Amino acid sequence: MGHGLGGVDALKVRPLTFDTLVAEIVGQVSKVDGRVRVLVDGAPAADPGRLADAVVEPLRALGRAVRRVSLEDFLRPASVRLEHGRTDSYSYRHDWFDYKGLQREVLDPAMDGRVLPSLWNAATDRASRAEYADLPENGVVLVDGTLMLDRWLPAELTVHLWLSPGALKRKTTEEWTLPAFDDYDPAADLFVRYDHPERPGLVES
């Protein structure tokens, strides 16, 4: 069972570097036969996409095909996201991201060998018209995003990049989003203290 936020300061933390964190994720994926779905979760201030990108080539070097997907390409239409204005934290928490679409078009069909790389183009506010891509039997779907780990999304490996309240506030450029994280209490297989990305810490029981 993955760690949650509660009592994180009382748990043992194993110091890592960014590269050894990448290696840890690669090692965890390598333990799983067949197709693997990986969710790399964190506030935008933690830049989970950077970590997800860094995992791609080491996995491919091991002979695992990788499909990269970003939750940013599964936004809901602007008419839904911005119904209560452009800076509404409740909408950001509940209405911005199409988690059901991500599951329907990526996470569920991945196990049958296909994924939709993107669903929505935020720039045009229209469907992206992407085509399904094949996922081989040993393939890995690597998804980065935010606020994903309390949505019961199916995955073989989940990673959460945890920022302390001070770091989250300091690093967040869109301050109006901060209240969206107040009630977010994710559990993850790899729960990582990430105030300093080059010196992360893996929380262990």
N, C-alpha and C positions, 0 to 999 in steps of 0.2 A: 504494500500500500504506500502511496507516495506521501511526502510530507506536505503539510499545510502551513499557513502563516503562523498559527497559534504556537507560541513558545519557541519561535525560531532562535531567539537569542540563547536559550538554555540548551540547545542541541549542539552536538559536536560538529565542527566545521573543518573540512579537509582543504587546506590551501592548494590552489591550482594556478596555472597560468592559462591564458587564452588558448594556447596550443594544446595543453594537456586536457582542457575541457573539451575541445574538439575531439581529441583522441578518446576521451571517456565516452562521448556520444557514439563515435564510430564503433567502439568496442561493444557497447550495449546493442547496437543494431546488428552487429556481426553474430551475436548470440541467437538471433531469431532466424529460423529458416523460412523461406518463402517470402511473400510480399510483406513489407513493413510500412506502417504509417507512423510518421513522427511529427509531433506538434511542438514547435519551439515558441513559447509564449512569453510575453513581457510587455510592459508599457512601451509606447513609442520611444520614450527617453532611454530605454535599455537597448534599443535597436536590435530586436531579435532577428531581423533579416540578415544582419551581418554575420551572426553566428551560424544561421542556417546555411548561408552561402559558403561559409568556410568548411562545412562538413561535406559538401558535394564532391570535391575532387578526391579526398581520402577514401570515400566510399567507392567511387568509380575505380580507383586504383586497386581496390579489392575485388573488382569484377561485379559490383552492384550497380545496376542502372538506376539513375536518380531522376525524378521529376520534381522540380521546384515549383511550389505554389505559394502565393501570398494572399493573406486575408484581405489585403487592400484591393485585390481584384475581385472581391466578393462583397462589395458594398451594396447596400440597398439603394433604390432610386432616391434622388435628391428630394422628391416630393415627400418621401417618408423620413429621410434623415433630417431634413431641415424644416419639418412641419412646425416645430416650436422655436425656430430661429437657428442661427449658425453656431451659437455658443451655449447650447442647452446640454448640461452634463448628463441628465437623465436619458435624453435621446442618444447620446454617445454610448451610454452603457447598454441600452436596450434596443435601439432602433437603427444604428449605423451599419452594423455588419450582418451579413446574411449567413449566419451559422448553419441554418437549415440547408441553404443552398450549397454550402461547402460540404456538408455531409452527403447530400443527395448527389452532387456532381463529382465529388472527389473521393471522399473517405469510404463511402459504401462501394461504389463501382471499382475502386482500386483493387479490391480483393478479387474481382473478376477480370482484372487486367486492362483497365482503361481509366483515364482521368481527364477531366476538363480543366485545362490550365487556368482559365479565367472565365468569369461569368458576366462581369459588368465593367464598363469603361467609364470611370468617374469623369474624365475630361469631356466626353460627349454626352454623358448621362444616358447611355444606351447599352443594350446588350453587346458584349464584346465580339460575338459571333465566332468565338474560338471553336476549333474542332477538337474532338476527343483525341487523346494521345494514348498509344499503347504503353502498358507497363508489364515488362517481362515477369516471369515467375519469381525471380529473385530481386525484383525492383523495390525501390524505396520512394515513397512519397514524402517529401519534406516540406512542411507547411509552417510559415511564420505568421504570427499575428498577435493580437492583444485581446485580453478578457475572454480567452477561449476555454479555460480549464474548469469552468463550472457549468458547462453546457452539455455534459455527457456525450461529448464527441468521441467516436470510436478511434482508438489508436493503440499501437503496440508499445510506443515509447512517448512519454510526455516530459518536456523540459520547461521549467519556469525560471525566468531571470528576475530575481527579487531585488527591488530597490528599497532601501530604508525610506521612511517618510521624508527625511531631509534631502536625500539624494533625488528622490522622485520630484520634489518641489523645485529643487535647484536646476535639474536638467530638463524639466518639461517646458517647452516653449509655448504650448497652448494651455495656459494655466486654467482656463475654464473647464478642461477635461478632468482636473484633479479630483473633484468629488466623485467621479465615476469609479474610482479605485477604492473608495472608503469602505465599501462592503464586499470587496472582492477577496475571497479567501480560497485560492486554488490549492489543489493537491497535485503533486507531480512525482513522477518516478525519479527524476533528477531535479532537485530543488537547489538553486544556485544563488548564493549571495553575490550581487553584481553591481555594487556601488562603484567598484573599480574594475572595468572589464578586463584589464590586463592582469589583474590579481583577483580572480573570482574565488569563491569558496563553496565547495560542495557540502551541503548540509546532510549529515548522517545521523542515524538514531544511535 
